[in-house]
Amino acid sequence: MPNHPPLKNEPPTWKSRETLIAIFTIVMITIHLVLRFGPESSLSVQNAPLLSVLVFGGIPLVFELLKKMVRREFGSDLLAGISIVVSALLDEYLAGALVVLMLSGGEALEAYAVRSASSVLHALSKRMPSIAHRKTDSAVEDVPLDQIAIGETLAVFPHEVCPIDGTVVDGHGVMDESYLTGEPYLMSKTPGSAVLSGAINGESALIIKADKLAVDSRYAKIMEVMQASEQQKPQMRRMADTLGAWYTPLAVTIGLVAWFITADPVRFLAVMVVATPCPLLIAIPVALIGSISLAARRAIIVRNPAALEAADTCRTLIFDKTGTLTYGEPKLVDQLTVEGKSAADVLSIVGSLERFSKHPLAHAIVIAAGEAGAVMHNVSEISEPPGEGLRGLVDGREVEVTSRNKLLKKKPELGEQLPPQAGGLECVILIEGEYTATLRFRDTLRADGAPFISHLSSRHHIHRTMLVSGDRESEVRYLAEQVGISDVYFSQSPEQKLQIVNKETSHANTMFVGDGINDAPALMAATVGVAFGQNSDVTTEAADVIIMDSTLQKIDEFMHISRRMRRIALQSAIGGMGLSLVGMLFASAGYLPPVAGAICQEVIDVAAVLNALRVAIPPKSLIDFDA
């Protein structure tokens, strides 16, 4: 797109140095095992592939870790670097190669997670057309989007993405703006209606006049907000780093003290072998992978493993409205009929007529009539002039379905008969030219919304629940009252949503749940971003977690999977480190030589990993609220 600066030319993930080291290490370890258990060969030949790993993979990694140590960054990976050096000095080449594999593989995954953020912008720009159909007196020509000037006339064909902000000058139809505005309905477009760049056109071609340049369009502004969000999102502190921050200097201190007191460097080597942080480097990733697998079986895709670690620490939960706490579909919720008219009869008559309409509310009326068991009547002489409502003869009676505004323009005297205007959408019914009824519609509330919200505080330690929507105040407040949320923000642009999320995240870890393009910046800025469904590739790229089956029960399952993963991972890591600490004390006292220390550490590693594998066993239930 011409309306954002070029994205960084990142190398593909498989070409990164860490990934190449990991692949090289796997190949070399495989060759070593073939030589060791295959035809008889000398020990030097068997160890040659492992030595190449330590030289070509271990040395670069150790060099990077030394730079971290100079910056006083003492994470678990630093202890892994010491372990690589110690294993080389002790001729434990296979152990050293495995540590190289763990370290390079972990860094490759981290590099992928960082680079995947840029794919959000790629997806966003890919969705937007690069050309526009400029209309002249005699023809329509395709021109680059950045060559469109204010005031020029453009054609938007059926099912195309609107390329620019403008005003309809010819044509009648509908556009889907829900990803941009949060409004859950298809919006009718007639001459004079405003259109937004990024909206999806319906069945009819529209002619629009450009009101803004491409660089100033609504879609371009979202791009700018996305870029700012990507740059501002703080790095999540991983569990292994948090634990390694005290474990690494403690292990090194024990080894150095033993060396200093006994003047025996073997004591230091023995302590380092026992201190190899495999419970951190293996047990935590095993718990993560097992939990990601369990989540996938529950139709929950975890794109960023760090989000799985952080979800249980979130204390603020922020919801978009449309498509998350609602289904994003209008539903008939109220029928106000004049005295003497039966609501069932009116619904039957109107439902019969609306079967032949393409209006956004027609489907909701037909569904309501079907659920009520309404009898369908014979319909003839149907007329639906663009922007004028629906007319027809139903069993010989003239029926008209229109809006409040259109009716009052034609028959202002009927204003006193109409009920007060309320939130949501509505249509007005006239039978034989007389006002008969008003039908009101609301976005459909998810059945499990209220019980889910009510259990968050007691079950998940969520201290604050917020509703932040681009929809109108009446709609947002109505929904908030239904589900029990008091902290409400309405008519929020993507920029404003981003500001709210950034502010809340500065006070406590946040989880944001949304499903539209207008939610993408907030999804990226939150500690954990959760997207419902796959309505937009932009949204799913921006999110850390994707809920494939769009139900609030899946949010609850994800939160429980996160808590369970953290509990088991911490059990494995802290338990393993505790045992390693005991082993380090024995090694420093001379009771555990390096070889025995290596065997001891392997036993500890096996115990930690076996405990971590428990996460893959599905519990009886992952839901603790009554849906």
C-alpha positions as CSV (number, residue, x, y, z in Angstrom):
1,M,0.0,0.0,0.0
2,P,1.2,3.5,-0.7
3,N,-0.1,4.8,2.6
4,H,2.5,3.4,5.0
5,P,6.3,3.2,5.1
6,P,7.9,0.1,3.8
7,L,8.1,-2.8,6.2
8,K,11.4,-4.1,7.3
9,N,12.9,-6.7,5.0
10,E,13.1,-9.4,7.6
11,P,14.8,-12.7,6.5
12,P,12.6,-15.8,6.5
13,T,12.5,-17.6,9.8
14,W,14.2,-20.7,8.4
15,K,17.2,-18.6,7.3
16,S,17.8,-17.1,10.7
17,R,21.1,-18.1,12.4
18,E,19.5,-19.8,15.3
19,T,17.3,-21.9,13.1
20,L,20.3,-23.0,11.0
21,I,22.2,-23.9,14.1
22,A,19.3,-26.0,15.4
23,I,18.9,-27.8,12.1
24,F,22.7,-28.4,11.8
25,T,22.7,-29.7,15.4
26,I,19.9,-32.2,14.7
27,V,21.7,-33.5,11.6
28,M,25.0,-33.9,13.5
29,I,23.5,-35.6,16.5
30,T,21.7,-38.0,14.1
31,I,25.0,-38.8,12.3
32,H,26.7,-39.3,15.7
33,L,24.0,-41.8,16.8
34,V,24.3,-43.7,13.4
35,L,28.1,-43.9,13.8
36,R,27.8,-44.9,17.5
37,F,25.3,-47.7,17.1
38,G,26.1,-48.6,13.4
39,P,29.2,-50.2,12.0
40,E,32.1,-50.2,14.4
41,S,34.1,-47.0,14.3
42,S,36.6,-45.2,16.4
43,L,35.6,-42.9,19.3
44,S,37.1,-39.9,17.5
45,V,35.1,-40.5,14.4
46,Q,31.9,-40.9,16.5
47,N,32.6,-37.6,18.3
48,A,33.5,-35.6,15.2
49,P,29.9,-34.5,14.4
50,L,29.4,-33.4,18.0
51,L,32.7,-31.5,18.0
52,S,31.5,-29.7,14.8
53,V,28.3,-28.7,16.7
54,L,30.3,-27.3,19.6
55,V,32.6,-25.4,17.2
56,F,30.1,-24.1,14.6
57,G,27.0,-23.9,16.9
58,G,28.3,-23.7,20.4
59,I,30.9,-21.0,20.0
60,P,28.5,-18.4,18.4
61,L,25.9,-19.0,21.0
62,V,28.4,-18.8,23.9
63,F,29.8,-15.6,22.4
64,E,26.3,-14.0,22.4
65,L,25.8,-15.2,26.0
66,L,29.1,-13.6,27.0
67,K,27.7,-10.3,25.7
68,K,24.6,-10.8,27.8
69,M,26.8,-11.4,30.9
70,V,28.7,-8.1,30.2
71,R,25.3,-6.4,30.2
72,R,24.5,-8.1,33.5
73,E,21.7,-10.2,32.1
74,F,21.8,-13.4,34.0
75,G,19.1,-15.7,32.5
76,S,18.9,-19.4,32.4
77,D,20.5,-19.4,28.9
78,L,23.7,-18.0,30.4
79,L,24.0,-21.0,32.6
80,A,23.4,-23.1,29.5
81,G,26.4,-21.4,27.9
82,I,28.6,-22.3,30.8
83,S,27.3,-25.8,30.5
84,I,28.4,-26.0,26.9
85,V,31.9,-24.9,27.9
86,V,32.0,-27.3,30.8
87,S,30.7,-30.2,28.7
88,A,33.5,-29.6,26.2
89,L,36.1,-29.5,28.9
90,L,34.7,-32.8,30.4
91,D,34.6,-34.5,27.0
92,E,30.8,-34.7,27.4
93,Y,30.2,-33.8,23.8
94,L,26.7,-35.2,23.4
95,A,25.5,-33.4,26.4
96,G,27.0,-30.2,25.0
97,A,25.4,-30.7,21.6
98,L,22.0,-31.3,23.3
99,V,22.4,-28.0,25.2
100,V,23.2,-26.2,21.9
101,L,20.1,-27.7,20.4
102,M,17.9,-26.6,23.3
103,L,19.4,-23.1,23.3
104,S,19.3,-22.5,19.5
105,G,15.9,-24.0,19.2
106,G,14.5,-21.8,21.9
107,E,16.0,-18.7,20.4
108,A,14.7,-19.6,17.0
109,L,11.1,-19.9,18.4
110,E,11.6,-16.5,20.1
111,A,12.8,-15.0,16.8
112,Y,9.8,-16.4,15.0
113,A,7.4,-14.9,17.6
114,V,9.1,-11.5,17.1
115,R,9.0,-11.6,13.4
116,S,5.4,-12.8,13.3
117,A,4.3,-9.4,14.5
118,S,5.4,-7.9,11.2
119,S,3.1,-10.4,9.4
120,V,0.2,-8.5,10.9
121,L,1.1,-5.4,8.8
122,H,1.7,-7.6,5.7
123,A,-1.8,-9.1,6.1
124,L,-3.3,-5.7,6.7
125,S,-1.7,-4.2,3.6
126,K,-2.4,-7.3,1.5
127,R,-6.2,-7.1,2.2
128,M,-6.3,-3.5,0.8
129,P,-6.5,-3.1,-3.0
130,S,-3.5,-1.4,-4.6
131,I,-5.6,0.0,-7.4
132,A,-8.9,1.9,-7.7
133,H,-11.5,2.0,-10.6
134,R,-11.5,5.7,-11.6
135,K,-14.6,6.6,-13.5
136,T,-14.4,9.2,-16.3
137,D,-17.1,10.4,-18.7
138,S,-16.6,7.6,-21.1
139,A,-14.9,4.7,-19.3
140,V,-13.6,3.2,-16.1
141,E,-9.8,2.8,-15.8
142,D,-7.7,1.1,-13.1
143,V,-5.1,3.5,-11.6
144,P,-2.8,3.1,-8.6
145,L,-4.4,4.0,-5.3
146,D,-2.0,6.8,-4.5
147,Q,-2.9,8.6,-7.7
148,I,-6.5,9.2,-6.7
149,A,-7.2,12.8,-5.9
150,I,-9.9,14.3,-3.7
151,G,-13.1,14.8,-5.6
152,E,-12.5,12.1,-8.2
153,T,-15.2,9.6,-9.0
154,L,-14.6,5.8,-8.4
155,A,-16.5,2.6,-9.0
156,V,-16.7,0.0,-6.3
157,F,-17.8,-3.3,-7.8
158,P,-19.8,-6.1,-5.9
159,H,-17.8,-7.8,-3.1
160,E,-14.8,-5.6,-3.5
161,V,-13.0,-3.8,-0.7
162,C,-13.7,-0.1,-0.7
163,P,-10.3,1.6,-1.6
164,I,-10.8,5.0,-0.1
165,D,-13.0,7.1,2.2
166,G,-15.8,8.8,0.2
167,T,-19.4,9.5,-0.4
168,V,-21.9,7.6,-2.5
169,V,-23.0,9.6,-5.6
170,D,-24.9,6.8,-7.5
171,G,-26.2,3.4,-6.7
172,H,-27.9,1.6,-3.7
173,G,-26.6,-1.3,-1.7
174,V,-25.1,-2.4,1.6
175,M,-21.5,-2.5,3.0
176,D,-20.0,-4.6,5.7
177,E,-18.2,-2.1,8.0
178,S,-18.1,-4.3,11.1
179,Y,-14.4,-5.0,11.0
180,L,-13.7,-1.3,11.0
181,T,-16.5,0.3,13.1
182,G,-17.7,-2.4,15.4
183,E,-21.3,-2.0,14.1
184,P,-22.6,-5.6,13.7
185,Y,-25.0,-4.9,10.8
186,L,-24.7,-4.5,7.1
187,M,-25.0,-0.8,6.5
188,S,-27.3,0.5,3.8
189,K,-25.7,2.8,1.2
190,T,-27.6,5.3,-0.9
191,P,-26.5,8.6,-2.6
192,G,-25.1,10.8,0.1
193,S,-24.0,7.9,2.4
194,A,-20.4,8.0,3.7
195,V,-18.2,4.9,2.9
196,L,-15.0,3.8,4.7
197,S,-11.9,2.4,3.1
198,G,-11.6,-1.3,4.0
199,A,-15.4,-1.9,4.1
200,I,-16.6,-4.8,1.9
201,N,-19.2,-4.0,-0.7
202,G,-22.4,-6.0,-1.1
203,E,-24.2,-7.2,-4.2
204,S,-24.5,-3.9,-6.0
205,A,-22.0,-1.7,-7.7
206,L,-21.6,1.8,-6.1
207,I,-20.2,5.0,-7.5
208,I,-18.4,7.1,-4.9
209,K,-16.6,10.4,-4.7
210,A,-13.2,10.4,-3.0
211,D,-13.3,12.6,0.1
212,K,-9.7,11.9,1.3
213,L,-6.4,10.9,-0.1
214,A,-5.3,7.3,0.4
215,V,-2.7,8.3,3.0
216,D,-5.5,10.0,5.1
217,S,-8.1,7.2,4.8
218,R,-9.5,5.3,7.7
219,Y,-7.7,2.2,6.8
220,A,-4.3,4.0,6.5
221,K,-4.8,5.4,10.0
222,I,-5.4,1.9,11.3
223,M,-2.1,0.9,9.6
224,E,-0.3,3.7,11.5
225,V,-1.8,2.6,14.8
226,M,-0.8,-1.0,14.1
227,Q,2.8,0.1,13.5
228,A,2.9,2.1,16.7
229,S,1.4,-0.8,18.6
230,E,4.0,-3.2,17.3
231,Q,6.8,-0.9,18.4
232,Q,5.4,-0.1,21.8
233,K,4.4,-3.6,23.0
234,P,6.6,-4.5,26.0
235,Q,8.5,-7.8,25.9
236,M,6.9,-10.4,28.2
237,R,9.3,-11.8,30.8
238,R,9.3,-15.6,30.4
239,M,9.2,-18.0,33.4
240,A,12.6,-19.5,32.5
241,D,14.2,-16.0,32.5
242,T,12.6,-15.1,35.8
243,L,13.7,-18.2,37.5
244,G,17.1,-18.2,35.8
245,A,17.7,-14.6,37.0
246,W,18.4,-15.9,40.6
247,Y,19.4,-19.6,39.8
248,T,22.3,-18.7,37.4
249,P,24.2,-16.4,39.7
250,L,23.5,-18.8,42.7
251,A,25.0,-21.8,40.8
252,V,28.0,-19.8,39.6
253,T,28.6,-18.5,43.1
254,I,28.5,-22.0,44.7
255,G,30.9,-23.3,42.1
256,L,33.4,-20.4,42.5
257,V,33.2,-20.6,46.3
258,A,34.0,-24.3,46.2
259,W,36.9,-23.6,43.8
260,F,38.2,-20.8,46.0
261,I,38.0,-22.7,49.2
262,T,39.5,-26.0,47.9
263,A,41.7,-24.6,45.1
264,D,40.4,-27.4,43.0
265,P,38.9,-26.4,39.6
266,V,37.3,-29.8,39.3
267,R,34.9,-28.8,42.1
268,F,33.7,-25.9,39.9
269,L,33.3,-28.2,36.9
270,A,31.3,-30.7,39.0
271,V,29.0,-27.9,40.3
272,M,28.4,-26.6,36.8
273,V,27.5,-30.1,35.5
274,V,25.0,-30.6,38.2
275,A,23.7,-27.0,37.7
276,T,22.9,-27.5,34.0
277,P,19.4,-25.9,33.9
278,C,17.6,-28.6,32.0
279,P,14.5,-28.3,34.2
280,L,14.3,-24.7,32.8
281,L,15.5,-25.5,29.3
282,I,13.5,-28.7,28.8
283,A,10.8,-29.1,31.4
284,I,9.2,-25.7,30.8
285,P,9.2,-26.1,27.0
286,V,7.8,-29.6,27.4
287,A,5.0,-28.2,29.5
288,L,4.4,-25.4,27.0
289,I,4.3,-27.8,24.0
290,G,2.0,-30.2,25.9
291,S,-0.4,-27.3,26.7
292,I,-0.3,-26.0,23.2
293,S,-1.3,-29.4,22.0
294,L,-4.1,-29.7,24.5
295,A,-5.4,-26.3,23.5
296,A,-5.3,-27.2,19.8
297,R,-7.4,-30.3,20.6
298,R,-9.9,-27.9,22.2
299,A,-10.0,-25.7,19.0
300,I,-7.7,-23.1,20.6
301,I,-4.7,-22.1,18.6
302,V,-1.8,-20.6,20.6
303,R,0.4,-18.6,18.2
304,N,2.6,-17.1,20.9
305,P,3.8,-19.5,23.6
306,A,4.6,-16.5,25.9
307,A,0.9,-15.7,26.0
308,L,0.2,-19.2,27.5
309,E,2.6,-18.3,30.3
310,A,1.2,-14.9,30.9
311,A,-2.6,-15.5,30.6
312,D,-3.0,-16.6,34.2
313,T,-1.3,-13.5,35.4
314,C,-3.7,-11.1,33.7
315,R,-5.8,-9.1,36.1
316,T,-7.7,-6.9,33.6
317,L,-10.0,-8.5,30.9
318,I,-11.1,-6.1,28.1
319,F,-13.8,-7.1,25.6
320,D,-14.8,-5.7,22.3
321,K,-18.6,-6.1,21.9
322,T,-19.5,-7.3,18.4
323,G,-18.7,-10.9,17.8
324,T,-17.3,-11.5,21.3
325,L,-20.0,-10.9,23.8
326,T,-22.5,-11.0,21.0
327,Y,-23.0,-13.0,17.9
328,G,-22.8,-10.0,15.6
329,E,-26.3,-10.7,14.1
330,P,-29.4,-8.6,14.6
331,K,-32.3,-10.2,16.3
332,L,-35.9,-9.1,16.7
333,V,-36.3,-8.3,20.4
334,D,-39.5,-6.2,20.6
335,Q,-42.8,-5.7,18.7
336,L,-44.8,-2.6,19.6
337,T,-48.2,-2.8,17.9
338,V,-51.1,-0.4,18.0
339,E,-54.1,-1.3,20.0
340,G,-56.4,-3.8,18.4
341,K,-53.6,-5.4,16.3
342,S,-52.2,-8.8,17.1
343,A,-48.4,-8.9,17.3
344,A,-48.5,-12.5,16.0
345,D,-50.6,-11.5,13.0
346,V,-48.4,-8.5,12.2
347,L,-45.2,-10.7,12.4
348,S,-46.9,-13.3,10.1
349,I,-47.8,-10.6,7.5
350,V,-44.4,-8.8,7.6
351,G,-42.4,-12.1,7.7
352,S,-44.3,-13.2,4.5
353,L,-43.2,-10.0,2.7
354,E,-39.6,-9.9,4.1
355,R,-38.9,-13.3,2.6
356,F,-38.3,-11.5,-0.7
357,S,-36.1,-8.7,0.6
358,K,-32.3,-8.3,0.7
359,H,-32.5,-5.6,3.5
360,P,-30.1,-6.3,6.4
361,L,-33.0,-6.8,8.9
362,A,-35.1,-9.0,6.6
363,H,-33.3,-12.2,7.7
364,A,-33.9,-11.4,11.4
365,I,-37.7,-10.9,10.8
366,V,-38.0,-14.1,8.8
367,I,-36.1,-16.0,11.5
368,A,-38.4,-14.6,14.2
369,A,-41.5,-15.4,12.2
370,G,-40.3,-19.0,11.8
371,E,-39.5,-19.4,15.5
372,A,-43.0,-18.1,16.3
373,G,-44.6,-20.6,13.9
374,A,-46.1,-17.8,11.9
375,V,-48.3,-18.8,8.9
376,M,-46.9,-17.5,5.6
377,H,-49.3,-15.6,3.4
378,N,-49.5,-15.1,-0.4
379,V,-47.4,-12.1,-1.5
380,S,-47.8,-10.2,-4.8
381,E,-46.7,-6.9,-6.4
382,I,-43.4,-6.6,-4.4
383,S,-41.6,-3.3,-4.7
384,E,-38.3,-2.3,-3.0
385,P,-37.1,0.9,-4.5
386,P,-33.5,1.6,-3.3
387,G,-33.6,3.6,-0.2
388,E,-37.4,3.7,-0.1
389,G,-38.3,0.6,2.0
390,L,-40.3,-2.5,1.1
391,R,-43.8,-2.6,-0.3
392,G,-46.1,-5.4,-1.4
393,L,-49.5,-6.9,-1.3
394,V,-50.0,-9.6,1.3
395,D,-53.2,-11.5,0.8
396,G,-54.5,-8.4,-1.0
397,R,-53.5,-5.9,1.8
398,E,-51.0,-3.2,1.1
399,V,-48.0,-3.5,3.5
400,E,-45.1,-1.2,3.8
401,V,-41.9,-1.6,5.8
402,T,-39.8,1.5,6.2
403,S,-37.8,3.6,8.6
404,R,-38.9,6.2,11.2
405,N,-37.1,9.0,9.3
406,K,-38.5,8.1,5.9
407,L,-42.0,7.8,7.3
408,L,-42.0,11.2,9.1
409,K,-40.7,12.9,5.9
410,K,-43.8,11.6,4.0
411,K,-46.3,11.6,6.9
412,P,-45.2,13.9,9.7
413,E,-48.6,13.7,11.3
414,L,-47.9,10.1,12.3
415,G,-45.1,11.2,14.6
416,E,-47.4,11.2,17.7
417,Q,-48.3,7.6,17.1
418,L,-44.7,6.3,17.0
419,P,-43.2,5.0,20.3
420,P,-40.1,6.8,21.6
421,Q,-36.9,5.9,19.8
422,A,-34.7,3.4,21.6
423,G,-31.3,1.9,21.2
424,G,-30.6,-0.6,18.4
425,L,-32.2,-0.7,15.0
426,E,-35.9,-0.5,14.2
427,C,-38.4,-0.6,11.3
428,V,-41.9,0.8,11.0
429,I,-44.8,-1.2,9.6
430,L,-47.8,0.3,7.8
431,I,-50.8,-1.8,6.7
432,E,-53.3,-0.2,4.3
433,G,-51.5,3.1,4.8
434,E,-52.0,3.1,8.6
435,Y,-49.2,2.9,11.2
436,T,-49.5,-0.6,12.7
437,A,-46.3,-1.6,14.5
438,T,-42.6,-0.8,15.3
439,L,-40.1,-3.7,15.3
440,R,-37.0,-3.3,17.3
441,F,-33.7,-5.2,16.9
442,R,-30.6,-5.8,19.0
443,D,-27.4,-7.6,18.4
444,T,-27.8,-11.1,19.7
445,L,-26.2,-11.6,23.2
446,R,-24.3,-14.8,23.8
447,A,-26.2,-17.0,26.1
448,D,-23.2,-17.7,28.3
449,G,-22.1,-14.0,28.6
450,A,-23.5,-13.1,32.0
451,P,-22.4,-16.3,33.9
452,F,-18.9,-16.1,32.3
453,I,-18.4,-12.4,33.3
454,S,-19.7,-13.1,36.9
455,H,-17.2,-15.9,37.6
456,L,-14.1,-14.1,36.4
457,S,-13.3,-12.4,39.7
458,S,-13.7,-15.3,42.0
459,R,-12.3,-18.0,39.7
460,H,-9.6,-16.2,37.7
461,H,-8.6,-13.3,39.9
462,I,-9.7,-10.8,37.3
463,H,-9.9,-7.5,39.2
464,R,-11.3,-5.4,36.3
465,T,-13.6,-6.3,33.4
466,M,-14.1,-3.7,30.7
467,L,-16.2,-3.3,27.5
468,V,-14.6,-1.2,24.9
469,S,-16.5,-0.9,21.6
470,G,-16.8,1.1,18.4
471,D,-20.5,0.7,18.6
472,R,-23.1,3.3,19.7
473,E,-23.6,4.2,23.4
474,S,-27.2,2.8,23.6
475,E,-26.1,-0.6,22.2
476,V,-23.0,-0.8,24.3
477,R,-24.7,0.1,27.6
478,Y,-27.6,-2.2,26.9
479,L,-25.2,-5.1,26.5
480,A,-23.1,-4.1,29.5
481,E,-26.2,-4.2,31.7
482,Q,-27.2,-7.6,30.4
483,V,-23.8,-9.2,31.2
484,G,-22.9,-7.2,34.3
485,I,-20.0,-5.0,33.1
486,S,-19.9,-1.5,34.6
487,D,-16.7,-0.2,33.0
488,V,-17.9,0.8,29.6
489,Y,-16.3,2.7,26.6
490,F,-18.4,3.3,23.5
491,S,-17.8,4.8,20.0
492,Q,-14.1,4.1,20.3
493,S,-11.8,4.2,17.3
494,P,-8.9,1.8,16.9
495,E,-6.6,4.6,18.1
496,Q,-8.7,5.1,21.3
497,K,-8.9,1.4,21.9
498,L,-5.1,1.2,21.7
499,Q,-4.7,4.1,24.2
500,I,-7.1,2.4,26.7
501,V,-5.2,-0.9,26.4
502,N,-1.8,0.7,26.8
503,K,-3.0,2.6,29.9
504,E,-4.5,-0.5,31.5
505,T,-1.4,-2.7,30.6
506,S,0.8,-0.1,32.4
507,H,-1.0,-0.9,35.6
508,A,-1.6,-4.7,35.3
509,N,-1.3,-7.5,32.8
510,T,-4.3,-7.4,30.3
511,M,-6.2,-9.8,28.1
512,F,-8.0,-8.3,25.2
513,V,-10.7,-10.2,23.3
514,G,-11.9,-9.0,19.9
515,D,-12.7,-10.2,16.4
516,G,-12.5,-7.2,13.9
517,I,-9.8,-5.3,12.1
518,N,-10.5,-2.4,14.4
519,D,-9.4,-4.6,17.3
520,A,-6.1,-5.6,15.8
521,P,-4.0,-2.7,17.4
522,A,-5.5,-3.5,20.8
523,L,-4.9,-7.2,20.4
524,M,-1.2,-6.5,19.7
525,A,-0.8,-4.0,22.6
526,A,-2.4,-6.2,25.3
527,T,-0.4,-8.6,27.3
528,V,-2.4,-11.4,25.8
529,G,-4.5,-10.8,22.6
530,V,-7.3,-13.3,21.9
531,A,-9.2,-13.3,18.6
532,F,-12.5,-15.0,18.1
533,G,-12.8,-17.1,14.9
534,Q,-11.1,-16.3,11.6
535,N,-13.2,-13.4,10.4
536,S,-10.1,-11.5,9.3
537,D,-6.5,-12.6,8.6
538,V,-5.4,-9.3,10.0
539,T,-7.0,-10.0,13.4
540,T,-5.7,-13.6,13.6
541,E,-2.2,-12.4,12.7
542,A,-2.4,-9.8,15.4
543,A,-3.6,-12.1,18.1
544,D,-1.5,-14.3,20.4
545,V,-4.4,-16.8,20.7
546,I,-7.1,-17.7,18.2
547,I,-10.4,-19.2,19.4
548,M,-11.7,-21.3,16.5
549,D,-15.1,-22.2,18.1
550,S,-16.3,-18.7,19.0
551,T,-17.7,-19.4,22.5
552,L,-16.8,-17.8,25.8
553,Q,-16.4,-21.4,27.2
554,K,-13.2,-21.6,25.0
555,I,-11.9,-18.4,26.7
556,D,-12.4,-20.1,30.1
557,E,-10.7,-23.3,28.8
558,F,-7.7,-21.3,27.6
559,M,-7.4,-19.5,31.0
560,H,-7.5,-22.9,32.8
561,I,-5.0,-24.4,30.4
562,S,-2.7,-21.5,31.1
563,R,-3.0,-21.8,34.9
564,R,-2.5,-25.6,34.8
565,M,0.6,-25.2,32.5
566,R,2.1,-22.6,34.9
567,R,1.5,-24.8,37.9
568,I,3.0,-27.9,36.4
569,A,5.9,-26.1,34.7
570,L,6.8,-24.3,38.0
571,Q,6.6,-27.6,39.8
572,S,9.0,-29.2,37.3
573,A,11.4,-26.3,37.2
574,I,11.5,-25.3,40.8
575,G,11.5,-28.9,41.9
576,G,14.3,-29.8,39.5
577,M,16.3,-26.7,40.5
578,G,15.8,-27.6,44.2
579,L,17.2,-31.1,43.6
580,S,20.0,-29.6,41.5
581,L,20.8,-27.2,44.4
582,V,21.2,-30.1,46.8
583,G,23.4,-31.8,44.2
584,M,25.5,-28.7,43.8
585,L,26.1,-28.6,47.6
586,F,27.3,-32.2,47.5
587,A,29.5,-31.5,44.5
588,S,31.0,-28.4,46.1
589,A,31.8,-30.6,49.2
590,G,33.6,-33.2,47.0
591,Y,31.0,-35.9,47.5
592,L,29.8,-35.8,43.9
593,P,32.5,-35.9,41.2
594,P,31.7,-34.5,37.6
595,V,30.8,-37.9,36.1
596,A,28.5,-38.8,39.0
597,G,27.2,-35.2,38.9
598,A,26.2,-35.6,35.3
599,I,24.4,-38.9,36.0
600,C,22.6,-37.2,39.0
601,Q,21.6,-34.3,36.8
602,E,20.2,-36.7,34.2
603,V,18.0,-38.4,36.8
604,I,16.7,-34.9,37.9
605,D,16.0,-34.0,34.3
606,V,14.0,-37.2,33.7
607,A,11.9,-36.5,36.9
608,A,11.3,-32.9,35.9
609,V,10.3,-33.8,32.3
610,L,8.1,-36.7,33.4
611,N,6.2,-34.3,35.7
612,A,6.0,-31.7,32.9
613,L,4.5,-34.3,30.5
614,R,1.4,-34.4,32.7
615,V,0.0,-31.3,31.0
616,A,-0.8,-33.4,27.9
617,I,-3.3,-35.5,30.0
618,P,-6.7,-33.8,29.6
619,P,-8.4,-33.1,32.9
620,K,-12.0,-34.0,33.4
621,S,-13.2,-30.4,32.9
622,L,-11.7,-27.1,31.9
623,I,-14.8,-25.0,32.5
624,D,-15.9,-23.8,35.9
625,F,-19.0,-21.7,35.2
626,D,-22.6,-22.7,34.3
627,A,-23.0,-21.8,30.6
